Amino acid sequence: QQQVKQSPQSLIVQKGGISIINCAYENTAFDYFPWYQQFPGKGPALLIAIRPDVSEKKEGRFTISFNKSAKQFSLHIMDSQPGDSATYFCAASLFSGTYKYIFGTGTRLKVLA
Amino acid sequence: DAGITQSPRHKVTETGTPVTLRCHQTENHRYMYWYRQDPGHGLRLIHYSYGVKDTDKGEVSDGYSVSRSKTEDFLLTLESATSSQTSVYFCAISEWAGGSYGYTFGSGTRLTVV
């Protein structure tokens, strides 16, 4: 119930292509879904986040699509660039005084120049 | 990184020894967290704190203890280090930034238990 399943584990995309990473959850009480980007040797950094009352959120080239009935959400990176090469983590959380995130296992993205 | 400093950045220790990792923040954040990152597991919550001397367990708290005697410092102690605790440890605070709520992580401590 507390798991967040993330796929694929790794992804290779050509420059200019679309990168798609998917996550699925079981706990319908989750109410906040952030995505994090991590470069080697660094801590994860918040990229974009969505709440379940919204089906899509876009920030620049990054879009979260959210399907509440299917309990799935995905990150789309449009016009992928070599600088987007990083590990991406989805997460889900339930507010209980604070947010305690349950993270997916991560997707290592490589964008070829 | 929102004034979060982790120390040490790297440590090698022997099995059975106690180890303390330090997280220091400069912006008076109430909530602080310790996560560990392992391949195939993502990030998993060890302990978190919601104020001075107020802490609670996360999903992988066995073998770890924490203390927060000052707002700015959150310490993670491995009471008797084991090889399974070889990992990268991240401290985080939670805050609103750019219209979104999220964690800001430190740069991590890479711990190797031999």
Backbone of each chain as ProteinMPNN parsed JSONL, in Angstrom:
{"seq_chain_A": "QQQVKQSPQSLIVQKGGISIINCAYENTAFDYFPWYQQFPGKGPALLIAIRPDVSEKKEGRFTISFNKSAKQFSLHIMDSQPGDSATYFCAASLFSGTYKYIFGTGTRLKVLA", "coords_chain_A": {"N_chain_A": [[0.828, -1.223, 0.0], [2.056, 1.15, 0.585], [3.891, 1.498, -1.377], [5.57, 2.974, -4.194], [5.691, 2.483, -7.499], [8.038, 2.636, -10.012], [8.875, 3.176, -13.403], [10.613, 3.306, -16.599], [13.579, 1.548, -15.413], [15.889, 2.488, -16.536], [16.624, 4.769, -19.208], [17.123, 5.721, -22.512], [17.379, 8.396, -24.66], [17.147, 10.219, -27.687], [18.563, 13.399, -28.427], [16.281, 16.076, -28.394], [14.1, 14.466, -28.402], [11.221, 12.911, -26.73], [11.069, 12.231, -23.341], [9.729, 9.814, -21.213], [8.56, 8.944, -18.09], [7.173, 6.718, -15.819], [4.959, 6.298, -13.019], [3.327, 4.438, -10.451], [0.868, 4.021, -7.919], [-0.585, 2.757, -4.849], [-1.928, 3.57, -2.543], [-4.723, 5.352, -2.025], [-4.999, 7.547, -0.47], [-2.849, 9.19, -0.731], [-1.785, 12.5, -1.362], [-0.122, 14.231, -2.66], [2.251, 14.69, -5.159], [5.367, 14.733, -6.043], [8.166, 15.276, -8.297], [11.58, 14.506, -8.529], [14.883, 15.515, -9.454], [18.099, 14.273, -9.93], [21.512, 14.844, -10.045], [24.731, 13.314, -10.593], [26.537, 12.866, -7.572], [25.186, 14.798, -6.226], [22.472, 16.034, -4.145], [18.981, 15.078, -4.481], [16.789, 17.248, -6.323], [13.898, 19.256, -6.217], [11.685, 19.104, -8.897], [9.135, 19.349, -10.159], [5.699, 19.356, -9.13], [2.513, 17.862, -8.287], [-0.961, 17.926, -7.418], [-3.724, 15.703, -6.645], [-6.129, 16.743, -7.625], [-5.724, 17.875, -10.013], [-5.181, 17.273, -13.447], [-3.043, 17.643, -15.1], [0.129, 19.223, -15.176], [2.29, 21.752, -16.184], [5.598, 22.839, -16.581], [7.68, 24.692, -18.194], [9.688, 22.641, -20.153], [8.893, 20.402, -18.868], [6.362, 18.177, -17.895], [3.801, 16.986, -15.827], [1.6, 14.313, -15.941], [-1.442, 13.219, -14.64], [-3.353, 10.526, -13.573], [-5.964, 9.856, -11.847], [-7.898, 7.835, -11.468], [-6.644, 5.577, -12.44], [-4.556, 5.478, -10.771], [-1.998, 6.434, -11.415], [0.859, 8.298, -12.467], [2.842, 10.428, -14.502], [5.961, 11.618, -15.829], [6.801, 13.823, -18.339], [9.327, 14.786, -20.483], [9.834, 17.161, -22.678], [11.436, 17.827, -25.843], [14.018, 16.795, -25.147], [17.236, 17.272, -23.661], [20.852, 16.957, -23.619], [21.729, 17.932, -21.144], [19.682, 17.204, -19.494], [20.206, 14.725, -18.671], [20.171, 12.591, -16.048], [19.197, 11.229, -12.843], [15.878, 10.431, -12.156], [13.323, 10.748, -9.784], [10.149, 9.752, -8.764], [7.625, 10.565, -6.354], [5.35, 10.08, -3.621], [2.955, 11.29, -1.297], [1.425, 11.656, 1.898], [-0.254, 14.024, 3.744], [0.499, 14.573, 7.048], [0.77, 16.344, 9.42], [3.288, 16.84, 8.463], [4.849, 16.345, 5.257], [5.724, 13.135, 4.416], [7.64, 11.601, 2.295], [7.183, 8.887, 0.032], [9.329, 7.35, -2.011], [9.819, 6.513, -5.465], [11.84, 4.03, -7.195], [13.61, 5.182, -8.915], [14.746, 6.487, -12.087], [17.179, 6.257, -14.473], [18.133, 8.543, -16.706], [19.437, 9.036, -19.915], [20.393, 11.31, -22.281], [21.147, 11.427, -25.565], [23.517, 13.203, -27.481]], "CA_chain_A": [[0.0, 0.0, 0.0], [2.886, 2.32, 0.688], [4.887, 1.511, -2.434], [5.425, 3.706, -5.435], [6.423, 1.707, -8.503], [8.535, 3.53, -11.058], [9.458, 2.521, -14.577], [11.587, 2.222, -16.589], [14.739, 1.727, -14.542], [16.804, 3.339, -17.289], [16.006, 5.278, -20.428], [18.024, 6.441, -23.413], [16.577, 9.19, -25.593], [17.909, 11.103, -28.553], [18.36, 14.841, -28.237], [15.087, 16.564, -29.059], [13.012, 13.511, -28.225], [10.401, 12.999, -25.524], [11.36, 11.241, -22.307], [8.535, 9.534, -20.424], [8.8, 8.105, -16.922], [5.878, 6.405, -15.246], [4.868, 5.845, -11.636], [2.025, 3.943, -10.024], [0.758, 3.931, -6.47], [-1.75, 2.008, -4.379], [-2.646, 4.244, -1.46], [-5.531, 6.439, -2.566], [-4.939, 8.69, 0.439], [-1.761, 10.083, -1.12], [-2.355, 13.744, -1.857], [0.884, 15.123, -3.218], [3.088, 13.846, -6.012], [6.476, 15.504, -6.613], [9.245, 14.635, -9.037], [12.894, 15.027, -8.193], [15.958, 15.296, -10.413], [19.361, 14.148, -9.213], [22.743, 14.71, -10.808], [25.732, 12.549, -9.829], [27.242, 13.548, -6.499], [24.343, 15.843, -5.656], [21.197, 15.608, -3.595], [17.844, 15.296, -5.378], [16.215, 18.598, -6.321], [12.494, 19.282, -6.643], [11.532, 19.504, -10.295], [7.752, 19.739, -10.395], [4.818, 18.583, -8.264], [1.104, 17.962, -8.641], [-1.96, 17.403, -6.49], [-4.629, 14.815, -7.388], [-7.285, 17.418, -8.211], [-5.262, 18.429, -11.285], [-4.8, 16.167, -14.325], [-1.79, 17.923, -15.792], [0.827, 20.45, -14.793], [3.412, 21.959, -17.085], [6.563, 23.87, -16.241], [8.697, 24.664, -19.235], [9.673, 21.405, -20.937], [8.507, 19.299, -17.98], [4.924, 18.054, -17.683], [3.27, 15.839, -15.091], [0.242, 13.887, -16.248], [-1.936, 12.492, -13.477], [-4.57, 9.756, -13.805], [-6.384, 9.467, -10.5], [-8.637, 6.57, -11.485], [-5.673, 4.501, -12.668], [-3.512, 5.617, -9.748], [-0.725, 6.529, -12.122], [1.273, 9.624, -12.893], [4.03, 10.319, -15.341], [6.747, 12.816, -16.152], [7.188, 13.951, -19.742], [10.331, 15.813, -20.756], [9.777, 17.486, -24.107], [12.682, 18.352, -26.411], [15.052, 16.377, -24.193], [18.58, 17.794, -23.912], [21.893, 16.222, -22.879], [21.759, 18.436, -19.767], [18.621, 16.556, -18.718], [20.704, 13.406, -18.247], [20.159, 12.583, -14.582], [18.275, 10.236, -12.301], [14.612, 11.045, -11.786], [12.546, 10.023, -8.791], [8.808, 10.191, -8.405], [7.32, 10.361, -4.942], [3.963, 10.295, -3.218], [2.943, 11.636, 0.115], [0.183, 11.938, 2.611], [0.05, 15.05, 4.734], [0.165, 14.225, 8.435], [1.656, 17.249, 10.14], [4.272, 17.171, 7.45], [4.845, 15.364, 4.172], [6.763, 12.109, 4.447], [7.558, 11.077, 0.946], [7.539, 7.545, -0.404], [9.962, 7.563, -3.308], [10.042, 5.426, -6.401], [13.205, 3.507, -7.203], [14.463, 6.012, -9.757], [14.977, 6.213, -13.518], [18.39, 6.904, -14.96], [17.906, 9.038, -18.061], [20.575, 9.519, -20.68], [19.992, 11.944, -23.521], [22.287, 11.398, -26.482], [23.679, 14.441, -28.259]], "C_chain_A": [[0.852, 1.259, 0.0], [3.895, 2.426, -0.445], [4.516, 2.47, -3.548], [6.307, 2.988, -6.452], [6.771, 2.6, -9.683], [9.151, 2.727, -12.189], [9.662, 3.537, -15.692], [12.722, 2.511, -15.618], [15.768, 2.621, -15.217], [16.174, 3.662, -18.637], [17.06, 6.03, -21.238], [17.178, 7.1, -24.485], [17.513, 10.037, -26.452], [17.586, 12.551, -28.218], [17.158, 15.301, -29.05], [13.88, 15.664, -28.911], [12.233, 13.746, -26.94], [10.786, 11.867, -24.577], [10.105, 11.062, -21.464], [8.875, 8.558, -19.312], [7.46, 7.941, -16.205], [5.972, 5.952, -13.795], [3.443, 5.421, -11.322], [2.023, 3.798, -8.512], [-0.505, 3.178, -6.107], [-2.597, 2.791, -3.383], [-3.41, 5.451, -1.991], [-5.572, 7.663, -1.657], [-3.786, 9.635, 0.107], [-2.345, 11.348, -1.743], [-1.334, 14.711, -2.428], [1.912, 14.278, -3.939], [4.182, 14.701, -6.65], [7.406, 14.635, -7.451], [10.547, 15.325, -8.681], [13.902, 14.631, -9.266], [17.262, 15.256, -9.638], [20.52, 13.966, -10.184], [23.779, 13.987, -9.949], [26.434, 13.402, -8.779], [26.441, 14.64, -5.819], [23.112, 15.24, -4.998], [20.086, 15.817, -4.619], [17.303, 16.709, -5.226], [14.795, 18.543, -6.862], [12.391, 19.845, -8.053], [10.145, 20.093, -10.533], [6.876, 18.865, -9.515], [3.371, 18.822, -8.653], [0.239, 17.425, -7.521], [-3.015, 16.626, -7.271], [-5.872, 15.482, -7.955], [-6.953, 18.068, -9.55], [-4.802, 17.284, -12.168], [-3.469, 16.406, -15.042], [-1.199, 19.224, -15.267], [2.077, 20.561, -15.633], [4.296, 23.08, -16.555], [7.711, 23.779, -17.241], [8.586, 23.39, -20.055], [9.187, 20.201, -20.14], [7.005, 19.321, -17.723], [4.643, 16.822, -16.841], [1.862, 15.584, -15.599], [-0.234, 12.983, -15.122], [-3.266, 11.823, -13.811], [-5.027, 9.173, -12.479], [-7.065, 8.101, -10.49], [-7.7, 5.384, -11.671], [-4.583, 4.483, -11.62], [-2.134, 5.604, -10.379], [-0.417, 8.0, -12.404], [2.6, 9.498, -13.634], [4.671, 11.677, -15.553], [7.104, 12.753, -17.627], [8.205, 15.079, -19.851], [10.338, 16.016, -22.263], [11.131, 18.026, -24.558], [13.865, 18.042, -25.483], [16.444, 16.828, -24.636], [19.618, 16.98, -23.142], [22.004, 16.666, -21.42], [20.666, 17.887, -18.886], [19.056, 15.182, -18.213], [20.922, 13.416, -16.741], [19.312, 11.394, -14.145], [17.034, 10.963, -11.803], [13.852, 10.137, -10.829], [11.14, 10.608, -8.712], [8.609, 9.93, -6.923], [5.834, 10.597, -4.728], [3.943, 10.531, -1.727], [1.537, 11.865, 0.62], [0.514, 12.945, 3.675], [-0.433, 14.599, 6.105], [1.067, 15.056, 9.335], [2.772, 17.748, 9.247], [4.127, 16.136, 6.336], [6.02, 14.414, 4.371], [6.666, 11.352, 3.129], [7.888, 9.591, 0.88], [8.067, 7.708, -1.823], [9.898, 6.304, -4.163], [11.516, 5.068, -6.433], [14.134, 4.25, -8.144], [14.566, 5.535, -11.196], [16.208, 6.982, -13.946], [18.183, 7.254, -16.425], [19.221, 9.483, -18.683], [20.055, 10.068, -21.994], [21.221, 12.058, -24.408], [22.332, 12.661, -27.331], [23.554, 14.191, -29.758]], "O_chain_A": [[0.442, 2.301, -0.511], [4.688, 3.368, -0.466], [3.345, 2.743, -3.813], [7.523, 2.899, -6.279], [5.9, 3.239, -10.274], [9.849, 1.738, -11.968], [8.951, 4.542, -15.734], [12.806, 3.608, -15.066], [16.439, 3.415, -14.559], [15.315, 2.935, -19.136], [17.79, 6.866, -20.708], [16.362, 6.448, -25.138], [18.547, 10.509, -25.98], [16.481, 12.877, -27.783], [17.023, 14.971, -30.228], [12.763, 16.052, -29.254], [12.539, 14.652, -26.165], [10.824, 10.699, -24.964], [9.487, 12.042, -21.047], [9.41, 7.478, -19.561], [6.718, 8.904, -16.015], [6.94, 5.307, -13.395], [2.481, 5.972, -11.858], [3.047, 3.492, -7.902], [-1.387, 2.981, -6.943], [-3.823, 2.69, -3.379], [-2.806, 6.457, -2.364], [-6.118, 8.7, -2.033], [-3.746, 10.759, 0.606], [-3.277, 11.285, -2.545], [-1.643, 15.88, -2.657], [2.391, 13.276, -3.408], [3.952, 15.327, -7.685], [7.421, 13.411, -7.321], [10.615, 16.547, -8.549], [13.798, 13.577, -9.893], [17.506, 16.108, -8.784], [20.516, 13.068, -11.025], [23.715, 14.04, -8.721], [26.87, 14.519, -9.06], [26.95, 15.333, -4.938], [22.751, 14.092, -5.255], [20.226, 16.639, -5.525], [17.35, 17.293, -4.144], [14.525, 17.862, -7.851], [12.93, 20.908, -8.362], [10.009, 21.203, -11.048], [7.262, 17.745, -9.182], [3.035, 19.837, -9.263], [0.669, 16.559, -6.759], [-3.184, 16.873, -8.465], [-6.611, 14.843, -8.704], [-7.798, 18.732, -10.15], [-4.095, 16.397, -11.691], [-2.848, 15.463, -15.534], [-1.91, 20.181, -14.959], [2.832, 19.599, -15.782], [3.809, 24.13, -16.137], [8.583, 22.915, -17.146], [7.522, 23.085, -20.593], [9.082, 19.1, -20.68], [6.444, 20.36, -17.374], [5.178, 15.744, -17.103], [1.037, 16.494, -15.682], [0.49, 12.083, -14.697], [-4.197, 12.48, -14.279], [-4.54, 8.13, -12.042], [-6.825, 7.298, -9.588], [-7.938, 4.309, -11.121], [-3.768, 3.561, -11.588], [-1.233, 4.88, -9.955], [-1.318, 8.824, -12.558], [3.37, 8.565, -13.406], [4.028, 12.724, -15.471], [7.642, 11.754, -18.105], [7.972, 16.188, -19.369], [10.788, 15.156, -23.021], [11.878, 18.604, -23.768], [14.612, 18.94, -25.093], [16.786, 16.776, -25.818], [19.293, 16.377, -22.119], [22.338, 15.858, -20.553], [20.696, 18.071, -17.669], [18.353, 14.554, -17.421], [21.757, 14.16, -16.227], [18.782, 10.652, -14.972], [17.128, 11.98, -11.117], [13.751, 8.927, -11.036], [10.972, 11.822, -8.606], [9.35, 9.156, -6.316], [5.159, 11.225, -5.543], [4.797, 10.04, -0.989], [0.615, 12.213, -0.118], [1.462, 12.754, 4.437], [-1.608, 14.288, 6.299], [2.008, 14.539, 9.938], [3.146, 18.921, 9.276], [3.373, 15.172, 6.465], [7.168, 14.845, 4.482], [5.739, 10.577, 2.894], [8.769, 9.107, 1.59], [7.347, 8.145, -2.721], [9.919, 5.183, -3.654], [12.34, 5.714, -5.785], [15.333, 3.973, -8.168], [14.483, 4.341, -11.483], [16.277, 8.202, -13.803], [18.071, 6.372, -17.277], [20.009, 10.204, -18.071], [19.358, 9.374, -22.734], [22.207, 12.701, -24.049], [21.308, 13.124, -27.834], [23.665, 15.126, -30.55]]}, "seq_chain_B": "DAGITQSPRHKVTETGTPVTLRCHQTENHRYMYWYRQDPGHGLRLIHYSYGVKDTDKGEVSDGYSVSRSKTEDFLLTLESATSSQTSVYFCAISEWAGGSYGYTFGSGTRLTVV", "coords_chain_B": {"N_chain_B": [[21.955, 25.157, -1.409], [19.593, 25.789, 0.269], [20.97, 26.355, 2.621], [21.867, 23.956, 3.831], [24.037, 21.775, 5.337], [25.948, 18.893, 5.253], [27.889, 16.67, 7.189], [30.354, 14.136, 7.888], [31.402, 14.355, 4.387], [32.285, 12.064, 3.225], [32.839, 8.826, 4.565], [34.582, 6.124, 5.964], [34.155, 3.301, 7.845], [34.504, 0.847, 10.467], [32.9, -2.322, 10.883], [30.628, -2.607, 13.561], [31.345, -0.349, 14.944], [30.315, 2.805, 16.377], [28.732, 5.466, 14.587], [28.344, 8.854, 13.757], [26.445, 11.076, 11.912], [26.143, 14.368, 10.689], [23.77, 16.957, 10.251], [23.319, 20.222, 9.321], [21.467, 23.176, 9.385], [20.648, 26.485, 8.316], [18.425, 28.071, 8.278], [16.313, 27.962, 10.047], [14.36, 25.961, 9.786], [11.574, 23.95, 10.615], [10.993, 21.211, 10.178], [12.982, 18.37, 9.68], [14.771, 15.778, 7.982], [16.068, 12.459, 7.634], [17.277, 10.489, 5.08], [18.108, 7.453, 3.384], [19.886, 6.399, 0.506], [19.824, 3.893, -1.841], [20.827, 1.724, -4.486], [18.209, 0.534, -6.526], [16.371, 0.838, -4.555], [15.661, 3.448, -4.248], [15.003, 6.377, -2.38], [14.784, 6.152, 1.089], [13.021, 6.786, 4.065], [14.511, 7.382, 7.162], [14.517, 8.589, 9.8], [12.712, 11.378, 11.141], [12.341, 14.826, 12.141], [10.312, 17.042, 13.977], [10.736, 19.243, 15.436], [12.707, 20.754, 18.1], [14.018, 18.227, 20.013], [11.927, 16.63, 19.272], [11.186, 13.837, 17.6], [10.651, 11.222, 15.153], [10.07, 7.888, 13.905], [10.994, 6.572, 10.683], [10.533, 4.522, 7.748], [12.716, 2.761, 7.737], [14.111, 2.514, 10.243], [15.448, 0.853, 12.04], [18.386, 0.2, 13.869], [19.306, 2.736, 13.783], [19.561, 5.924, 15.367], [18.43, 9.194, 16.337], [19.029, 12.65, 17.068], [18.03, 15.879, 18.176], [18.962, 18.607, 19.433], [19.177, 21.249, 19.038], [17.582, 23.665, 16.932], [18.946, 23.951, 14.501], [20.559, 21.709, 14.112], [20.638, 18.285, 13.245], [21.195, 15.124, 14.121], [22.326, 11.962, 13.036], [22.752, 8.752, 14.193], [24.48, 5.767, 13.852], [24.255, 3.034, 15.654], [25.748, 0.698, 15.972], [27.621, 0.031, 13.532], [26.825, -1.728, 10.523], [27.492, -3.764, 7.607], [25.321, -3.618, 5.931], [24.46, -1.084, 6.228], [25.979, 0.475, 4.668], [25.797, 3.093, 2.496], [24.376, 5.976, 0.841], [23.699, 8.837, 2.576], [21.176, 11.183, 3.033], [20.263, 14.34, 4.183], [17.391, 16.367, 4.734], [15.315, 19.278, 4.444], [12.001, 20.616, 4.724], [10.096, 22.774, 2.692], [8.328, 25.599, 1.273], [8.732, 26.5, -2.046], [8.918, 28.44, -4.858], [6.172, 28.139, -5.322], [5.638, 25.489, -4.944], [5.559, 22.737, -2.686], [8.17, 21.122, -1.056], [10.972, 18.906, -0.514], [14.224, 20.058, 0.334], [17.323, 18.923, -0.28], [20.43, 18.042, 1.311], [23.907, 17.658, 0.303], [24.679, 15.102, 0.75], [26.077, 12.212, 2.458], [28.484, 9.867, 1.956], [28.706, 6.74, 3.142], [30.729, 4.087, 4.045], [30.837, 0.881, 5.272], [33.087, -1.327, 6.511]], "CA_chain_B": [[20.949, 24.185, -1.005], [18.834, 26.249, 1.418], [21.792, 26.393, 3.81], [21.984, 22.648, 4.472], [25.395, 21.243, 5.281], [26.113, 17.57, 5.833], [29.265, 16.298, 7.456], [31.319, 14.357, 6.825], [30.92, 14.04, 3.047], [32.647, 10.668, 3.011], [33.384, 8.182, 5.762], [34.766, 4.682, 5.984], [34.191, 2.877, 9.24], [34.534, -0.602, 10.634], [31.726, -2.977, 11.441], [30.518, -2.62, 15.007], [31.661, 0.945, 15.56], [29.256, 3.813, 16.252], [29.017, 6.532, 13.634], [27.377, 9.95, 13.803], [26.417, 11.986, 10.783], [25.579, 15.638, 11.121], [23.089, 17.827, 9.306], [23.219, 21.568, 9.864], [20.724, 24.104, 8.53], [20.814, 27.863, 8.793], [17.228, 28.866, 7.987], [15.292, 27.807, 11.085], [13.274, 25.083, 9.354], [11.066, 23.112, 11.7], [11.055, 19.794, 9.844], [14.216, 17.841, 9.103], [14.607, 14.369, 7.656], [17.204, 11.67, 7.188], [16.969, 9.442, 4.119], [19.223, 6.733, 2.792], [19.682, 6.093, -0.91], [20.475, 2.656, -2.261], [20.385, 1.289, -5.823], [17.063, -0.361, -6.534], [15.437, 1.166, -3.463], [15.349, 4.864, -4.211], [15.297, 7.006, -1.096], [13.91, 5.638, 2.147], [13.056, 7.631, 5.254], [15.051, 6.732, 8.361], [13.893, 9.3, 10.914], [12.493, 12.777, 10.885], [12.159, 15.649, 13.331], [9.357, 18.127, 13.804], [11.11, 20.306, 16.361], [13.765, 20.395, 19.039], [13.757, 17.047, 20.837], [10.758, 15.922, 18.744], [11.577, 13.024, 16.453], [9.82, 10.053, 14.933], [10.7, 6.905, 13.039], [10.557, 6.348, 9.322], [10.311, 3.124, 7.371], [13.908, 1.931, 7.898], [14.755, 3.126, 11.407], [16.191, -0.1, 12.869], [19.837, 0.37, 13.85], [19.605, 4.164, 13.738], [18.921, 6.831, 16.304], [18.623, 10.588, 15.962], [18.865, 13.636, 18.132], [17.919, 17.271, 17.734], [19.026, 19.432, 20.64], [19.056, 22.622, 18.563], [16.833, 23.725, 15.676], [19.792, 23.891, 13.324], [21.342, 20.478, 13.98], [19.922, 17.006, 13.311], [22.244, 14.118, 14.093], [21.954, 10.572, 12.8], [23.755, 7.855, 14.758], [24.435, 4.328, 13.649], [24.685, 2.623, 16.985], [26.794, -0.306, 15.77], [27.529, -0.015, 12.075], [26.884, -3.006, 9.819], [27.744, -3.589, 6.175], [24.051, -3.272, 5.283], [24.259, 0.348, 6.374], [26.731, 1.161, 3.623], [24.777, 3.789, 1.738], [24.496, 7.426, 0.791], [22.712, 9.385, 3.488], [20.785, 12.545, 2.734], [19.445, 15.124, 5.089], [16.515, 17.266, 3.995], [14.333, 20.093, 5.129], [10.821, 20.802, 3.875], [9.778, 24.191, 2.564], [7.656, 26.062, 0.062], [9.651, 27.193, -2.938], [8.391, 28.586, -6.209], [4.79, 27.693, -5.42], [5.522, 24.06, -4.661], [6.098, 22.288, -1.403], [9.05, 19.991, -1.297], [12.191, 18.768, 0.256], [15.522, 20.481, -0.154], [18.286, 17.955, 0.245], [21.846, 18.333, 1.36], [24.718, 17.021, -0.739], [24.833, 13.688, 1.055], [27.263, 11.604, 3.085], [28.701, 8.496, 1.485], [29.233, 5.944, 4.248], [31.118, 2.715, 3.73], [31.112, 0.077, 6.468], [33.932, -2.455, 6.07]], "C_chain_B": [[20.241, 24.593, 0.285], [19.657, 26.196, 2.69], [21.873, 25.078, 4.539], [23.391, 22.112, 4.257], [25.425, 19.888, 5.956], [27.587, 17.304, 6.064], [29.322, 14.954, 8.182], [30.717, 14.081, 5.457], [31.199, 12.577, 2.706], [33.173, 10.098, 4.318], [33.471, 6.695, 5.526], [34.919, 4.275, 7.438], [34.157, 1.361, 9.305], [33.224, -1.115, 11.235], [31.766, -2.963, 12.964], [30.824, -1.301, 15.689], [30.468, 1.89, 15.437], [29.704, 4.927, 15.307], [27.934, 7.599, 13.771], [27.554, 10.846, 12.591], [25.676, 13.243, 11.211], [24.92, 16.362, 9.96], [22.875, 19.178, 9.983], [22.475, 22.468, 8.891], [20.725, 25.483, 9.165], [19.543, 28.697, 8.68], [16.052, 28.558, 8.897], [14.107, 26.949, 10.646], [12.875, 24.144, 10.479], [11.294, 21.625, 11.422], [12.382, 19.432, 9.197], [14.082, 16.33, 8.984], [15.97, 13.747, 7.365], [16.689, 10.554, 6.276], [18.261, 8.698, 3.783], [18.863, 6.377, 1.357], [20.496, 4.885, -1.294], [19.961, 2.268, -3.641], [19.229, 0.299, -5.725], [16.038, -0.079, -5.454], [15.033, 2.636, -3.461], [15.799, 5.472, -2.896], [14.286, 6.512, -0.072], [14.122, 6.442, 3.419], [13.527, 6.837, 6.468], [14.375, 7.303, 9.605], [13.592, 10.718, 10.437], [12.249, 13.509, 12.196], [11.184, 16.773, 13.016], [9.58, 19.232, 14.832], [12.217, 19.826, 17.285], [13.275, 19.289, 19.964], [12.515, 16.272, 20.406], [11.147, 15.169, 17.49], [10.638, 11.831, 16.325], [10.499, 9.155, 13.913], [10.125, 6.944, 11.636], [10.455, 4.865, 9.046], [11.511, 2.22, 7.584], [14.729, 2.414, 9.089], [15.591, 2.16, 12.247], [17.692, 0.103, 12.721], [20.27, 1.817, 13.825], [18.913, 4.887, 14.891], [19.24, 8.257, 15.858], [18.495, 11.457, 17.198], [18.808, 15.016, 17.527], [17.816, 18.142, 18.991], [18.939, 20.916, 20.306], [18.309, 22.603, 17.238], [17.717, 23.443, 14.479], [20.503, 22.57, 13.109], [20.487, 19.235, 14.172], [20.961, 15.924, 13.103], [21.666, 12.724, 13.875], [23.084, 9.694, 13.315], [23.465, 6.413, 14.381], [25.052, 3.722, 14.897], [25.824, 1.598, 16.926], [26.768, -0.633, 14.278], [27.643, -1.437, 11.521], [27.066, -2.746, 8.323], [26.475, -3.203, 5.421], [23.723, -1.781, 5.404], [25.192, 1.163, 5.477], [25.733, 1.786, 2.66], [25.188, 5.25, 1.571], [23.35, 7.995, 1.618], [22.454, 10.85, 3.15], [19.941, 13.122, 3.853], [18.582, 16.046, 4.242], [15.715, 18.122, 4.954], [13.134, 20.228, 4.201], [10.459, 22.285, 3.872], [8.959, 24.435, 1.315], [8.68, 26.821, -0.771], [9.027, 27.24, -4.318], [6.985, 28.068, -6.366], [4.59, 26.222, -5.17], [6.128, 23.746, -3.31], [7.008, 21.111, -1.676], [10.223, 19.961, -0.359], [13.336, 19.476, -0.451], [16.544, 19.605, 0.528], [19.675, 18.566, 0.36], [22.586, 17.543, 0.292], [25.047, 15.563, -0.434], [26.13, 13.338, 1.766], [27.362, 10.176, 2.577], [29.404, 7.722, 2.586], [29.524, 4.531, 3.772], [31.47, 2.011, 5.024], [31.855, -1.176, 6.033], [34.099, -3.48, 7.201]], "O_chain_B": [[20.269, 23.86, 1.273], [19.087, 26.007, 3.764], [21.942, 25.071, 5.768], [23.866, 22.013, 3.126], [24.981, 19.743, 7.095], [28.432, 17.664, 5.244], [28.449, 14.654, 8.997], [29.586, 13.602, 5.39], [30.433, 11.941, 1.983], [33.858, 10.78, 5.08], [32.564, 6.08, 4.966], [35.726, 4.847, 8.171], [33.827, 0.684, 8.331], [32.547, -0.418, 11.99], [32.789, -3.265, 13.577], [30.586, -1.152, 16.887], [29.693, 1.783, 14.487], [30.882, 5.278, 15.239], [26.75, 7.281, 13.887], [28.653, 11.309, 12.286], [24.719, 13.193, 11.983], [25.434, 16.382, 8.842], [22.321, 19.258, 11.079], [22.809, 22.52, 7.707], [20.793, 25.627, 10.385], [19.567, 29.897, 8.953], [14.91, 28.863, 8.554], [12.979, 27.179, 11.081], [13.721, 23.614, 11.199], [11.727, 20.876, 12.298], [12.845, 20.11, 8.279], [13.384, 15.685, 9.767], [16.896, 14.421, 6.912], [15.797, 9.788, 6.641], [19.358, 9.247, 3.887], [17.71, 6.095, 1.033], [21.711, 4.851, -1.098], [18.783, 2.463, -3.937], [19.27, -0.65, -4.941], [14.964, -0.68, -5.433], [14.127, 3.016, -2.719], [16.853, 5.12, -2.365], [13.085, 6.462, -0.338], [15.253, 6.74, 3.802], [13.009, 5.759, 6.761], [13.738, 6.575, 10.365], [14.156, 11.187, 9.448], [11.986, 12.892, 13.228], [11.223, 17.373, 11.942], [8.698, 20.059, 15.061], [12.613, 18.661, 17.262], [12.236, 19.418, 20.612], [12.093, 15.35, 21.105], [11.406, 15.768, 16.446], [9.926, 11.478, 17.265], [11.375, 9.584, 13.163], [8.964, 7.29, 11.417], [10.312, 4.052, 9.959], [11.344, 1.001, 7.61], [15.92, 2.691, 8.948], [16.371, 2.605, 13.089], [18.214, 0.171, 11.608], [21.466, 2.109, 13.844], [17.826, 4.506, 15.325], [20.185, 8.495, 15.106], [17.936, 11.057, 18.219], [19.441, 15.298, 16.509], [16.732, 18.373, 19.526], [18.663, 21.741, 21.177], [18.394, 21.625, 16.495], [17.294, 22.77, 13.539], [21.009, 22.327, 12.013], [19.715, 19.135, 15.126], [21.545, 15.819, 12.024], [20.645, 12.362, 14.46], [24.238, 9.867, 12.924], [22.357, 5.91, 14.567], [26.244, 3.888, 15.153], [26.748, 1.637, 17.739], [25.987, -1.472, 13.828], [28.451, -2.239, 11.99], [26.821, -1.64, 7.841], [26.543, -2.536, 4.389], [22.807, -1.288, 4.747], [25.191, 2.393, 5.524], [24.911, 1.081, 2.073], [26.212, 5.69, 2.093], [22.183, 7.676, 1.39], [23.381, 11.645, 3.0], [19.039, 12.477, 4.386], [18.99, 16.461, 3.158], [15.471, 17.753, 6.103], [13.254, 19.975, 3.002], [10.508, 22.958, 4.901], [8.9, 23.596, 0.416], [9.402, 27.677, -0.26], [8.653, 26.21, -4.88], [6.626, 27.597, -7.445], [3.453, 25.75, -5.186], [7.072, 24.392, -2.857], [6.66, 20.208, -2.437], [10.434, 20.854, 0.463], [13.408, 19.492, -1.68], [16.622, 19.551, 1.755], [20.043, 19.475, -0.385], [21.975, 16.848, -0.52], [25.629, 14.868, -1.268], [27.128, 14.056, 1.689], [26.44, 9.377, 2.746], [30.553, 8.008, 2.924], [28.674, 3.87, 3.175], [32.307, 2.49, 5.788], [31.323, -1.991, 5.279], [34.774, -4.494, 7.021]]}, "name": "protein", "num_of_chains": 2, "seq": "QQQVKQSPQSLIVQKGGISIINCAYENTAFDYFPWYQQFPGKGPALLIAIRPDVSEKKEGRFTISFNKSAKQFSLHIMDSQPGDSATYFCAASLFSGTYKYIFGTGTRLKVLADAGITQSPRHKVTETGTPVTLRCHQTENHRYMYWYRQDPGHGLRLIHYSYGVKDTDKGEVSDGYSVSRSKTEDFLLTLESATSSQTSVYFCAISEWAGGSYGYTFGSGTRLTVV"}
